C-alpha cells in the first residue's frame, strides 16, 4: 500500500477535515481517502448530466427573439410607478 504525505495544509482546512471525519466516525486519514475515492469515482460527464437533469426538472423555454429583443419587450411592458411629475422616493 502506498503512502501519501501532504505538507503545508492550512489549519482551517485541517480542522474542517477533522470535523467532517468526526461526523462520519472516521480518522482524518480515512476521510481524505474517502474524499479522493469519491472524487475520482465521478464520471467526467457529471456536470453536463447534472445540468441536463436540472433543466428537465425545472423546465426551460424556447424563444426565437434575441436577448436584446426580450429585454426591450420587458422594458416596454413595465408600468411607471409615478402618479405625478414628482418622484416617489423615500430619499431624494
PDB file as gemmi writes it, atoms N, CA and C in Angstrom:
CRYST1    1.000    1.000    1.000  90.00  90.00  90.00 P 1                      
ATOM      1  N   UNK A   1       0.862  -1.174   0.000  1.00  0.00           N  
ATOM      2  CA  UNK A   1       0.000   0.000   0.000  1.00  0.00           C  
ATOM      3  C   UNK A   1       0.906   1.235   0.000  1.00  0.00           C  
ATOM      4  N   UNK A   2       0.572   2.219  -0.825  1.00  0.00           N  
ATOM      5  CA  UNK A   2       1.363   3.434  -0.965  1.00  0.00           C  
ATOM      6  C   UNK A   2       1.081   4.398   0.184  1.00  0.00           C  
ATOM      7  N   UNK A   3       2.022   5.303   0.398  1.00  0.00           N  
ATOM      8  CA  UNK A   3       1.888   6.330   1.421  1.00  0.00           C  
ATOM      9  C   UNK A   3       1.914   7.689   0.733  1.00  0.00           C  
ATOM     10  N   UNK A   4       1.019   8.568   1.136  1.00  0.00           N  
ATOM     11  CA  UNK A   4       0.947   9.917   0.603  1.00  0.00           C  
ATOM     12  C   UNK A   4       1.082  10.890   1.767  1.00  0.00           C  
ATOM     13  N   UNK A   5       2.029  11.804   1.653  1.00  0.00           N  
ATOM     14  CA  UNK A   5       2.219  12.799   2.707  1.00  0.00           C  
ATOM     15  C   UNK A   5       1.953  14.174   2.111  1.00  0.00           C  
ATOM     16  N   UNK A   6       1.136  14.945   2.782  1.00  0.00           N  
ATOM     17  CA  UNK A   6       0.781  16.282   2.296  1.00  0.00           C  
ATOM     18  C   UNK A   6       1.252  17.285   3.333  1.00  0.00           C  
ATOM     19  N   UNK A   7       2.084  18.214   2.894  1.00  0.00           N  
ATOM     20  CA  UNK A   7       2.617  19.227   3.810  1.00  0.00           C  
ATOM     21  C   UNK A   7       2.013  20.581   3.489  1.00  0.00           C  
ATOM     22  N   UNK A   8       1.970  21.442   4.487  1.00  0.00           N  
ATOM     23  CA  UNK A   8       1.546  22.819   4.273  1.00  0.00           C  
ATOM     24  C   UNK A   8       0.044  23.011   4.177  1.00  0.00           C  
ATOM     25  N   UNK A   9      -0.719  22.142   4.813  1.00  0.00           N  
ATOM     26  CA  UNK A   9      -2.176  22.295   4.795  1.00  0.00           C  
ATOM     27  C   UNK A   9      -2.569  23.408   5.759  1.00  0.00           C  
ATOM     28  N   UNK A  10      -3.424  24.280   5.301  1.00  0.00           N  
ATOM     29  CA  UNK A  10      -3.945  25.369   6.122  1.00  0.00           C  
ATOM     30  C   UNK A  10      -4.636  24.790   7.355  1.00  0.00           C  
ATOM     31  N   UNK A  11      -4.463  25.435   8.501  1.00  0.00           N  
ATOM     32  CA  UNK A  11      -5.064  24.956   9.745  1.00  0.00           C  
ATOM     33  C   UNK A  11      -6.581  24.852   9.650  1.00  0.00           C  
ATOM     34  N   UNK A  12      -7.216  25.830   8.994  1.00  0.00           N  
ATOM     35  CA  UNK A  12      -8.678  25.800   8.876  1.00  0.00           C  
ATOM     36  C   UNK A  12      -9.140  24.620   8.029  1.00  0.00           C  
ATOM     37  N   UNK A  13      -8.390  24.320   6.976  1.00  0.00           N  
ATOM     38  CA  UNK A  13      -8.729  23.174   6.136  1.00  0.00           C  
ATOM     39  C   UNK A  13      -8.594  21.885   6.934  1.00  0.00           C  
ATOM     40  N   UNK A  14      -7.525  21.765   7.703  1.00  0.00           N  
ATOM     41  CA  UNK A  14      -7.318  20.559   8.501  1.00  0.00           C  
ATOM     42  C   UNK A  14      -8.426  20.407   9.548  1.00  0.00           C  
ATOM     43  N   UNK A  15      -8.825  21.521  10.145  1.00  0.00           N  
ATOM     44  CA  UNK A  15      -9.917  21.473  11.130  1.00  0.00           C  
ATOM     45  C   UNK A  15     -11.231  21.053  10.463  1.00  0.00           C  
ATOM     46  N   UNK A  16     -11.462  21.565   9.257  1.00  0.00           N  
ATOM     47  CA  UNK A  16     -12.678  21.184   8.526  1.00  0.00           C  
ATOM     48  C   UNK A  16     -12.655  19.697   8.182  1.00  0.00           C  
ATOM     49  N   UNK A  17     -11.490  19.202   7.786  1.00  0.00           N  
ATOM     50  CA  UNK A  17     -11.372  17.771   7.511  1.00  0.00           C  
ATOM     51  C   UNK A  17     -11.636  16.963   8.778  1.00  0.00           C  
ATOM     52  N   UNK A  18     -11.096  17.437   9.892  1.00  0.00           N  
ATOM     53  CA  UNK A  18     -11.305  16.758  11.163  1.00  0.00           C  
ATOM     54  C   UNK A  18     -12.774  16.731  11.561  1.00  0.00           C  
ATOM     55  N   UNK A  19     -13.459  17.853  11.365  1.00  0.00           N  
ATOM     56  CA  UNK A  19     -14.883  17.929  11.697  1.00  0.00           C  
ATOM     57  C   UNK A  19     -15.691  16.994  10.807  1.00  0.00           C  
ATOM     58  N   UNK A  20     -15.378  16.982   9.519  1.00  0.00           N  
ATOM     59  CA  UNK A  20     -16.091  16.097   8.589  1.00  0.00           C  
ATOM     60  C   UNK A  20     -15.811  14.640   8.926  1.00  0.00           C  
ATOM     61  N   UNK A  21     -14.564  14.335   9.282  1.00  0.00           N  
ATOM     62  CA  UNK A  21     -14.213  12.969   9.664  1.00  0.00           C  
ATOM     63  C   UNK A  21     -14.977  12.547  10.914  1.00  0.00           C  
ATOM     64  N   UNK A  22     -15.083  13.436  11.875  1.00  0.00           N  
ATOM     65  CA  UNK A  22     -15.788  13.120  13.116  1.00  0.00           C  
ATOM     66  C   UNK A  22     -17.262  12.835  12.843  1.00  0.00           C  
ATOM     67  N   UNK A  23     -17.860  13.576  11.913  1.00  0.00           N  
ATOM     68  CA  UNK A  23     -19.270  13.346  11.577  1.00  0.00           C  
ATOM     69  C   UNK A  23     -19.478  11.955  10.981  1.00  0.00           C  
ATOM     70  N   UNK A  24     -18.455  11.462  10.284  1.00  0.00           N  
ATOM     71  CA  UNK A  24     -18.547  10.146   9.648  1.00  0.00           C  
ATOM     72  C   UNK A  24     -17.887   9.054  10.491  1.00  0.00           C  
ATOM     73  N   UNK A  25     -17.487   9.399  11.729  1.00  0.00           N  
ATOM     74  CA  UNK A  25     -16.797   8.454  12.615  1.00  0.00           C  
ATOM     75  C   UNK A  25     -15.563   7.851  11.954  1.00  0.00           C  
ATOM     76  N   UNK A  26     -14.767   8.722  11.343  1.00  0.00           N  
ATOM     77  CA  UNK A  26     -13.535   8.307  10.670  1.00  0.00           C  
ATOM     78  C   UNK A  26     -12.368   9.120  11.192  1.00  0.00           C  
ATOM     79  N   UNK A  27     -11.175   8.619  10.914  1.00  0.00           N  
ATOM     80  CA  UNK A  27      -9.977   9.417  11.175  1.00  0.00           C  
ATOM     81  C   UNK A  27      -9.819  10.400  10.019  1.00  0.00           C  
ATOM     82  N   UNK A  28      -8.972  11.391  10.190  1.00  0.00           N  
ATOM     83  CA  UNK A  28      -8.726  12.350   9.113  1.00  0.00           C  
ATOM     84  C   UNK A  28      -8.165  11.612   7.899  1.00  0.00           C  
ATOM     85  N   UNK A  29      -7.268  10.665   8.137  1.00  0.00           N  
ATOM     86  CA  UNK A  29      -6.692   9.901   7.040  1.00  0.00           C  
ATOM     87  C   UNK A  29      -7.783   9.156   6.275  1.00  0.00           C  
ATOM     88  N   UNK A  30      -8.682   8.487   6.994  1.00  0.00           N  
ATOM     89  CA  UNK A  30      -9.762   7.757   6.346  1.00  0.00           C  
ATOM     90  C   UNK A  30     -10.682   8.701   5.574  1.00  0.00           C  
ATOM     91  N   UNK A  31     -10.918   9.875   6.130  1.00  0.00           N  
ATOM     92  CA  UNK A  31     -11.790  10.848   5.460  1.00  0.00           C  
ATOM     93  C   UNK A  31     -11.164  11.344   4.162  1.00  0.00           C  
ATOM     94  N   UNK A  32      -9.871  11.635   4.199  1.00  0.00           N  
ATOM     95  CA  UNK A  32      -9.183  12.109   2.993  1.00  0.00           C  
ATOM     96  C   UNK A  32      -9.224  11.038   1.913  1.00  0.00           C  
ATOM     97  N   UNK A  33      -8.968   9.787   2.278  1.00  0.00           N  
ATOM     98  CA  UNK A  33      -9.028   8.692   1.301  1.00  0.00           C  
ATOM     99  C   UNK A  33     -10.445   8.568   0.742  1.00  0.00           C  
ATOM    100  N   UNK A  34     -11.453   8.703   1.588  1.00  0.00           N  
ATOM    101  CA  UNK A  34     -12.843   8.631   1.139  1.00  0.00           C  
ATOM    102  C   UNK A  34     -13.169   9.755   0.159  1.00  0.00           C  
ATOM    103  N   UNK A  35     -12.718  10.969   0.464  1.00  0.00           N  
ATOM    104  CA  UNK A  35     -12.967  12.114  -0.421  1.00  0.00           C  
ATOM    105  C   UNK A  35     -12.300  11.899  -1.771  1.00  0.00           C  
ATOM    106  N   UNK A  36     -11.074  11.410  -1.760  1.00  0.00           N  
ATOM    107  CA  UNK A  36     -10.359  11.176  -3.018  1.00  0.00           C  
ATOM    108  C   UNK A  36     -11.052  10.092  -3.834  1.00  0.00           C  
ATOM    109  N   UNK A  37     -11.452   9.004  -3.175  1.00  0.00           N  
ATOM    110  CA  UNK A  37     -12.167   7.931  -3.879  1.00  0.00           C  
ATOM    111  C   UNK A  37     -13.457   8.446  -4.509  1.00  0.00           C  
ATOM    112  N   UNK A  38     -14.207   9.201  -3.725  1.00  0.00           N  
ATOM    113  CA  UNK A  38     -15.472   9.741  -4.225  1.00  0.00           C  
ATOM    114  C   UNK A  38     -15.240  10.647  -5.423  1.00  0.00           C  
ATOM    115  N   UNK A  39     -14.260  11.518  -5.332  1.00  0.00           N  
ATOM    116  CA  UNK A  39     -13.984  12.449  -6.419  1.00  0.00           C  
ATOM    117  C   UNK A  39     -13.530  11.719  -7.675  1.00  0.00           C  
ATOM    118  N   UNK A  40     -12.613  10.789  -7.530  1.00  0.00           N  
ATOM    119  CA  UNK A  40     -12.093  10.077  -8.695  1.00  0.00           C  
ATOM    120  C   UNK A  40     -13.106   9.103  -9.278  1.00  0.00           C  
ATOM    121  N   UNK A  41     -14.090   8.705  -8.491  1.00  0.00           N  
ATOM    122  CA  UNK A  41     -15.116   7.797  -8.976  1.00  0.00           C  
ATOM    123  C   UNK A  41     -16.204   8.475  -9.785  1.00  0.00           C  
ATOM    124  N   UNK A  42     -16.224   9.781  -9.763  1.00  0.00           N  
ATOM    125  CA  UNK A  42     -17.241  10.515 -10.524  1.00  0.00           C  
ATOM    126  C   UNK A  42     -16.959  10.433 -12.010  1.00  0.00           C  
ATOM    127  N   UNK A  43     -18.025  10.460 -12.757  1.00  0.00           N  
ATOM    128  CA  UNK A  43     -17.905  10.467 -14.211  1.00  0.00           C  
ATOM    129  C   UNK A  43     -17.404  11.823 -14.674  1.00  0.00           C  
ATOM    130  N   UNK A  44     -16.627  11.821 -15.724  1.00  0.00           N  
ATOM    131  CA  UNK A  44     -16.138  13.082 -16.295  1.00  0.00           C  
ATOM    132  C   UNK A  44     -17.279  13.912 -16.855  1.00  0.00           C  
ATOM    133  N   UNK A  45     -18.409  13.279 -17.121  1.00  0.00           N  
ATOM    134  CA  UNK A  45     -19.561  13.975 -17.693  1.00  0.00           C  
ATOM    135  C   UNK A  45     -20.573  14.402 -16.633  1.00  0.00           C  
ATOM    136  N   UNK A  46     -20.209  14.278 -15.389  1.00  0.00           N  
ATOM    137  CA  UNK A  46     -21.160  14.579 -14.308  1.00  0.00           C  
ATOM    138  C   UNK A  46     -21.740  15.995 -14.389  1.00  0.00           C  
ATOM    139  N   UNK A  47     -20.954  17.049 -14.653  1.00  0.00           N  
ATOM    140  CA  UNK A  47     -21.559  18.393 -14.725  1.00  0.00           C  
ATOM    141  C   UNK A  47     -22.602  18.517 -15.837  1.00  0.00           C  
ATOM    142  N   UNK A  48     -22.323  17.941 -16.993  1.00  0.00           N  
ATOM    143  CA  UNK A  48     -23.290  18.006 -18.088  1.00  0.00           C  
ATOM    144  C   UNK A  48     -24.556  17.223 -17.734  1.00  0.00           C  
ATOM    145  N   UNK A  49     -24.390  16.076 -17.091  1.00  0.00           N  
ATOM    146  CA  UNK A  49     -25.547  15.280 -16.696  1.00  0.00           C  
ATOM    147  C   UNK A  49     -26.372  16.012 -15.654  1.00  0.00           C  
ATOM    148  N   UNK A  50     -25.697  16.676 -14.718  1.00  0.00           N  
ATOM    149  CA  UNK A  50     -26.412  17.438 -13.688  1.00  0.00           C  
ATOM    150  C   UNK A  50     -27.176  18.598 -14.313  1.00  0.00           C  
ATOM    151  N   UNK A  51     -26.584  19.272 -15.282  1.00  0.00           N  
ATOM    152  CA  UNK A  51     -27.250  20.379 -15.964  1.00  0.00           C  
ATOM    153  C   UNK A  51     -28.480  19.885 -16.710  1.00  0.00           C  
ATOM    154  N   UNK A  52     -28.327  18.778 -17.408  1.00  0.00           N  
ATOM    155  CA  UNK A  52     -29.454  18.209 -18.157  1.00  0.00           C  
ATOM    156  C   UNK A  52     -30.590  17.814 -17.200  1.00  0.00           C  
ATOM    157  N   UNK A  53     -30.240  17.210 -16.075  1.00  0.00           N  
ATOM    158  CA  UNK A  53     -31.258  16.806 -15.101  1.00  0.00           C  
ATOM    159  C   UNK A  53     -31.966  18.018 -14.516  1.00  0.00           C  
ATOM    160  N   UNK A  54     -31.218  19.083 -14.238  1.00  0.00           N  
ATOM    161  CA  UNK A  54     -31.822  20.300 -13.704  1.00  0.00           C  
ATOM    162  C   UNK A  54     -32.794  20.911 -14.702  1.00  0.00           C  
ATOM    163  N   UNK A  55     -32.401  20.976 -15.954  1.00  0.00           N  
ATOM    164  CA  UNK A  55     -33.281  21.544 -16.974  1.00  0.00           C  
ATOM    165  C   UNK A  55     -34.540  20.707 -17.149  1.00  0.00           C  
ATOM    166  N   UNK A  56     -34.416  19.392 -17.044  1.00  0.00           N  
ATOM    167  CA  UNK A  56     -35.600  18.541 -17.138  1.00  0.00           C  
ATOM    168  C   UNK A  56     -36.517  18.772 -15.950  1.00  0.00           C  
ATOM    169  N   UNK A  57     -35.937  18.964 -14.785  1.00  0.00           N  
ATOM    170  CA  UNK A  57     -36.723  19.169 -13.575  1.00  0.00           C  
ATOM    171  C   UNK A  57     -37.374  20.547 -13.570  1.00  0.00           C  
ATOM    172  N   UNK A  58     -36.573  21.588 -13.862  1.00  0.00           N  
ATOM    173  CA  UNK A  58     -37.051  22.961 -13.774  1.00  0.00           C  
ATOM    174  C   UNK A  58     -37.765  23.414 -15.040  1.00  0.00           C  
ATOM    175  N   UNK A  59     -37.463  22.790 -16.139  1.00  0.00           N  
ATOM    176  CA  UNK A  59     -38.059  23.190 -17.399  1.00  0.00           C  
ATOM    177  C   UNK A  59     -37.294  24.350 -18.025  1.00  0.00           C  
ATOM    178  N   UNK A  60     -37.535  24.565 -19.256  1.00  0.00           N  
ATOM    179  CA  UNK A  60     -36.927  25.679 -19.970  1.00  0.00           C  
ATOM    180  C   UNK A  60     -37.866  26.054 -21.103  1.00  0.00           C  
ATOM    181  N   UNK A  61     -37.625  27.173 -21.717  1.00  0.00           N  
ATOM    182  CA  UNK A  61     -38.487  27.600 -22.799  1.00  0.00           C  
ATOM    183  C   UNK A  61     -37.633  27.976 -23.994  1.00  0.00           C  
ATOM    184  N   UNK A  62     -38.262  27.959 -25.125  1.00  0.00           N  
ATOM    185  CA  UNK A  62     -37.590  28.349 -26.363  1.00  0.00           C  
ATOM    186  C   UNK A  62     -38.230  29.640 -26.838  1.00  0.00           C  
ATOM    187  N   UNK A  63     -37.410  30.530 -27.343  1.00  0.00           N  
ATOM    188  CA  UNK A  63     -37.888  31.817 -27.821  1.00  0.00           C  
ATOM    189  C   UNK A  63     -37.028  32.201 -29.012  1.00  0.00           C  
ATOM    190  N   UNK A  64     -37.659  32.596 -30.087  1.00  0.00           N  
ATOM    191  CA  UNK A  64     -36.922  32.952 -31.297  1.00  0.00           C  
ATOM    192  C   UNK A  64     -36.351  34.364 -31.237  1.00  0.00           C  
ATOM    193  N   UNK A  65     -36.765  35.135 -30.223  1.00  0.00           N  
ATOM    194  CA  UNK A  65     -36.261  36.509 -30.107  1.00  0.00           C  
ATOM    195  C   UNK A  65     -34.836  36.503 -29.571  1.00  0.00           C  
ATOM    196  N   UNK A  66     -34.103  37.564 -29.898  1.00  0.00           N  
ATOM    197  CA  UNK A  66     -32.764  37.718 -29.336  1.00  0.00           C  
ATOM    198  C   UNK A  66     -32.893  38.219 -27.896  1.00  0.00           C  
ATOM    199  N   UNK A  67     -31.808  38.137 -27.164  1.00  0.00           N  
ATOM    200  CA  UNK A  67     -31.816  38.612 -25.775  1.00  0.00           C  
ATOM    201  C   UNK A  67     -32.163  40.099 -25.729  1.00  0.00           C  
ATOM    202  N   UNK A  68     -31.663  40.870 -26.681  1.00  0.00           N  
ATOM    203  CA  UNK A  68     -31.951  42.301 -26.721  1.00  0.00           C  
ATOM    204  C   UNK A  68     -33.433  42.551 -26.975  1.00  0.00           C  
ATOM    205  N   UNK A  69     -34.044  41.747 -27.837  1.00  0.00           N  
ATOM    206  CA  UNK A  69     -35.471  41.903 -28.110  1.00  0.00           C  
ATOM    207  C   UNK A  69     -36.312  41.555 -26.885  1.00  0.00           C  
ATOM    208  N   UNK A  70     -35.923  40.515 -26.187  1.00  0.00           N  
ATOM    209  CA  UNK A  70     -36.646  40.131 -24.967  1.00  0.00           C  
ATOM    210  C   UNK A  70     -36.537  41.224 -23.923  1.00  0.00           C  
ATOM    211  N   UNK A  71     -35.333  41.753 -23.726  1.00  0.00           N  
ATOM    212  CA  UNK A  71     -35.138  42.834 -22.751  1.00  0.00           C  
ATOM    213  C   UNK A  71     -35.940  44.062 -23.140  1.00  0.00           C  
ATOM    214  N   UNK A  72     -35.960  44.387 -24.419  1.00  0.00           N  
ATOM    215  CA  UNK A  72     -36.718  45.545 -24.890  1.00  0.00           C  
ATOM    216  C   UNK A  72     -38.213  45.352 -24.635  1.00  0.00           C  
ATOM    217  N   UNK A  73     -38.725  44.167 -24.920  1.00  0.00           N  
ATOM    218  CA  UNK A  73     -40.145  43.882 -24.678  1.00  0.00           C  
ATOM    219  C   UNK A  73     -40.484  43.970 -23.191  1.00  0.00           C  
ATOM    220  N   UNK A  74     -39.597  43.496 -22.333  1.00  0.00           N  
ATOM    221  CA  UNK A  74     -39.827  43.585 -20.889  1.00  0.00           C  
ATOM    222  C   UNK A  74     -39.868  45.039 -20.430  1.00  0.00           C  
ATOM    223  N   UNK A  75     -38.954  45.854 -20.956  1.00  0.00           N  
ATOM    224  CA  UNK A  75     -38.931  47.274 -20.582  1.00  0.00           C  
ATOM    225  C   UNK A  75     -40.212  47.978 -21.027  1.00  0.00           C  
ATOM    226  N   UNK A  76     -40.688  47.649 -22.207  1.00  0.00           N  
ATOM    227  CA  UNK A  76     -41.913  48.275 -22.719  1.00  0.00           C  
ATOM    228  C   UNK A  76     -43.134  47.866 -21.895  1.00  0.00           C  
ATOM    229  N   UNK A  77     -43.118  46.657 -21.348  1.00  0.00           N  
ATOM    230  CA  UNK A  77     -44.260  46.153 -20.592  1.00  0.00           C  
ATOM    231  C   UNK A  77     -44.314  46.706 -19.167  1.00  0.00           C  
ATOM    232  N   UNK A  78     -43.242  47.305 -18.715  1.00  0.00           N  
ATOM    233  CA  UNK A  78     -43.229  47.842 -17.355  1.00  0.00           C  
ATOM    234  C   UNK A  78     -44.151  49.044 -17.248  1.00  0.00           C  
ATOM    235  N   UNK A  79     -44.706  49.217 -16.069  1.00  0.00           N  
ATOM    236  CA  UNK A  79     -45.564  50.370 -15.817  1.00  0.00           C  
ATOM    237  C   UNK A  79     -44.834  51.312 -14.882  1.00  0.00           C  
ATOM    238  N   UNK A  80     -45.021  52.566 -15.104  1.00  0.00           N  
ATOM    239  CA  UNK A  80     -44.394  53.572 -14.257  1.00  0.00           C  
ATOM    240  C   UNK A  80     -45.115  53.638 -12.929  1.00  0.00           C  
ATOM    241  N   UNK A  81     -44.364  53.840 -11.852  1.00  0.00           N  
ATOM    242  CA  UNK A  81     -44.974  53.971 -10.526  1.00  0.00           C  
ATOM    243  C   UNK A  81     -45.262  55.433 -10.197  1.00  0.00           C  
ATOM    244  N   UNK A  82     -44.930  56.293 -11.080  1.00  0.00           N  
ATOM    245  CA  UNK A  82     -45.145  57.712 -10.824  1.00  0.00           C  
ATOM    246  C   UNK A  82     -46.591  58.087 -11.111  1.00  0.00           C  
ATOM    247  N   UNK A  83     -47.204  58.800 -10.182  1.00  0.00           N  
ATOM    248  CA  UNK A  83     -48.577  59.257 -10.384  1.00  0.00           C  
ATOM    249  C   UNK A  83     -48.603  60.711 -10.814  1.00  0.00           C  
ATOM    250  N   UNK A  84     -47.517  61.368 -10.544  1.00  0.00           N  
ATOM    251  CA  UNK A  84     -47.417  62.769 -10.947  1.00  0.00           C  
ATOM    252  C   UNK A  84     -46.000  63.003 -11.443  1.00  0.00           C  
ATOM    253  N   UNK A  85     -45.657  64.213 -11.656  1.00  0.00           N  
ATOM    254  CA  UNK A  85     -44.327  64.554 -12.131  1.00  0.00           C  
ATOM    255  C   UNK A  85     -43.258  64.367 -11.066  1.00  0.00           C  
ATOM    256  N   UNK A  86     -43.655  64.255  -9.790  1.00  0.00           N  
ATOM    257  CA  UNK A  86     -42.680  64.100  -8.703  1.00  0.00           C  
ATOM    258  C   UNK A  86     -42.278  62.648  -8.558  1.00  0.00           C  
ATOM    259  N   UNK A  87     -41.016  62.478  -8.196  1.00  0.00           N  
ATOM    260  CA  UNK A  87     -40.538  61.133  -7.904  1.00  0.00           C  
ATOM    261  C   UNK A  87     -41.056  60.720  -6.536  1.00  0.00           C  
ATOM    262  N   UNK A  88     -41.462  59.484  -6.404  1.00  0.00           N  
ATOM    263  CA  UNK A  88     -41.991  58.997  -5.127  1.00  0.00           C  
ATOM    264  C   UNK A  88     -40.913  58.202  -4.397  1.00  0.00           C  
ATOM    265  N   UNK A  89     -39.801  58.815  -4.145  1.00  0.00           N  
ATOM    266  CA  UNK A  89     -38.712  58.146  -3.460  1.00  0.00           C  
ATOM    267  C   UNK A  89     -38.674  58.567  -2.005  1.00  0.00           C  
ATOM    268  N   UNK A  90     -38.188  57.693  -1.193  1.00  0.00           N  
ATOM    269  CA  UNK A  90     -38.060  57.991   0.226  1.00  0.00           C  
ATOM    270  C   UNK A  90     -36.940  59.006   0.425  1.00  0.00           C  
ATOM    271  N   UNK A  91     -35.847  58.801  -0.261  1.00  0.00           N  
ATOM    272  CA  UNK A  91     -34.703  59.697  -0.148  1.00  0.00           C  
ATOM    273  C   UNK A  91     -34.455  60.383  -1.478  1.00  0.00           C  
ATOM    274  N   UNK A  92     -34.578  61.698  -1.512  1.00  0.00           N  
ATOM    275  CA  UNK A  92     -34.314  62.447  -2.754  1.00  0.00           C  
ATOM    276  C   UNK A  92     -32.985  63.156  -2.650  1.00  0.00           C  
TER     277      UNK A  92                                                      
END                                                                             
